Amino acid sequence: MAKFGKRTTAARAAFAGKEELTVEEAVELIKSHANAKFDESIEIAVNLGVDPRHADQMVRGTVDLPNGTGKTVRVAVFARGPKADEATAAGADIVGAEDLMETVQSGKIEFDRCIATPDMMPIVGRLGKVLGPRNLMPNPKIGTVTMDVKAAVEAAKGGQVQFKVEKAGVLHSAIGKASFDAAKLVENVRAYVDAVSKARPAGAKGAYLKKISLCSTMGPGVSLNVENATGN
């Protein structure tokens, strides 16, 4: 049997038997036990009633968290000419075309979000095997293939979160930091759940939001009351 330290043991005891909490209750519980030596992320997991192997049950999208994520996001933009200048002015960390493609092909990927103008997609398309598995491939459905690079860069820097369902039908995202005020974390949780609810695919049958859980980076998880989380 695994042995836990005093902090972990205390946290597990505090969480024991607590299920179906309101968002407010869960946030307060998690914050009170997120006492690692760094500012832990607050993470959400949503179990969905979908089978993403079917195209009409794929769930993906973005949400602009009202209070950001607390994380510094490095943004790369594939663009040329005036659009490259626009991306740089908007705060993009890396901007390029063929040169950026070569950098990525070499295995040097120093960014968390990738944006491209439509004319760059023949170049970006060559990077599918590299960017795809890292969920970094630009996609027009989530606004990362666009001529409005200024808005896309600002959204990424401002706390926009992308979500995409995994094979097991689960979404995982970070929605803030333990240092955030509880009210701000609650707002972020509800904004995220609302965005996922609105992204329900046409092929989903029966219960869509099956389970919602919160945890901190180093702490145990706790389940939320789904109706409370959705505001129903």
Buried (B, 14 or more C-beta within 10 A) or exposed (E): EEEEEEEBEEBEEBBEEEEBBBBBBBBBBBBEBBBEEEBBBBBBBBBBBBBBEEEEBBBBBBBEBEBBBBBEBBBBBBBBEEBBEBBBEBBBBBBBBEEBBEBBEEEEBEBBBBBBBEBBBEBBEEBEEBBEEEEBBBBEEBBBBBEBBBEBBBBBBEBBBBBBBEEEBBBEBBBBBBEBEBEBBBBBBBBBBBBBBEBBBEEBEEEBBBBBBBBBBBBBBBBBBBEBBBEE
